[in-house]
Amino acid sequence: MLEKEVPEIVKPFPEPERLPFDVVMLIDNIVYQVLNVDGQTAAQYLSQPTYMRIKDGEAKTGWRYNPETKTFTRPTYDPETDTFQY
């Protein structure tokens, strides 16, 4: 005789928790995608960013882009002030 109870069945793919902001991607006034995002991500999408296609490894988060030279620059870290300089 079994002494343990059978555990409750859990869905294999639980529904993700809804985030507080929905942002739509419009191209020629047609909704192509609805994104459910957090506040920081919503602010990034809605700040009218520029999107570019780059080569793998050409840039990383926090680097600065120079449109005149069309290059990305890694900031230097200053340990005395604990800041990054561009």
N, C-alpha and C positions, 0 to 999 in steps of 0.2 A: 504494500500500500504506500502511495506517495504522500509525503508529509508537507511538501512545499506546494503553494498555490501557483497556478499558471499566471505569469505576468500579463498585464494589459497589452494588447496589440497597439503598437505605435506606427503611424503612417510612415512609409519608407521615405517619402519626400514631403516633410511638413511645409505648410504654407509659410513663406517668409513674413516676418512682421512688417506691417505697412509703416513707411517713413512719413514724416509730416508734409513733404512738399511734392507736388507733381509738376514736372516741367515737360513741355512738349517741344519736339523738334519739327520745325516747319520748313519746308522747301517749296517755293512757289505757292505758298499759302495752303499746302496740303500737309496734314499731320502724318509724319513718317514714323514717329516713335514717341511714346509717353514714358518718361523716366520718373520713377518714384525714388526720391533722394532725400538725404538729410539736409539741414540748413546750410552747412558749409559748401556742399556740392551744388546746391541750388544757387548759392551766391556766385560760385565760379561759373556755372553755365550761363547765368543771367547777366554777367558783367561784360558781355559782348567780346568774348575771347577770340583770338585768331587761331585758326587751325592750319597746320602745315604738315606735309608729308616729309619725313626725314629718314635718313639711313639708320639702321640698327646701331645703337650705342652713340649716336651723334650728340645727344643731349640727355641730361638727367634733370630731375626735379630740382628747382632752385637756380639753375643756370640762367644766364641772361643772353638774349638774342640781339645781335647788332644787325639791323636791316641794311645798313650801308655795305658791310662786308659779307653779309649773309652767313655769319658764323655764330656759334654758341660759345660762351665763355664761362668757365667754372669760377665761382667766387673764391677768394682766398680767406682763410680763417685767421682772425686776430685773437690769440688766446688771452691777451691782456684785457681786452674789452669784451671778450666772449661774443664777438659779432662776426658776420661775414661782410667782406668788402668786394664790391663789383668793380 
